[in-house]
Amino acid sequence: MLDVRLPDGDGITVCRELRSRMPELTCLMLTSFDDDDALLDAIMAGAAGYVLKQIKGSDLVAAVRTVAAGQSMLDPATTARLMSSLRGDSTPAEPQDIPLRRAFCSILALFGPTRAPTPPCGRGPVAAVGPRGRPAAVR
């Protein structure tokens, strides 16, 4: 479990470095900041989970167990807000947003089953990465 913001650095960098040395390691990011950029950075660094510090103790234990079991756990409110923003729920989608959405959907597809809301990617992970599937998204 790593804090996103540390006094002498950040947990996202620590997660990235640890996962590069020990790919089998799972990291759960814990933060008091409800920040879309931090969520995306944590996912890109290889974190398996991202939860806010106001989480209940029992839910934190469940998040640790979920991540330890090889699944992902993303804070539902932060993820829903980010997805809403990517969908352009409040405004029509701009053409330049399409590659960002595809990238985000590819990232979510790499997580496999998640407790986050349904991604704005169509019918699920396979639709998110397209016909070439997960190997193409990893490249």
Secondary structure, DSSP 4 states (H G I P E B T S, - for coil): -EESEETTEEHHHHHHHHHHH-TT---EEEES---HHHHHHHHHHT-SEEEETTS-HHHHHHHHHHHHTT-BEE-HHHHHHHHHHHHTSSSPPPTTHHHHHHHHHHHHHHH-SBSSPPPSSSSSHHHHH-TT-HHHHH-
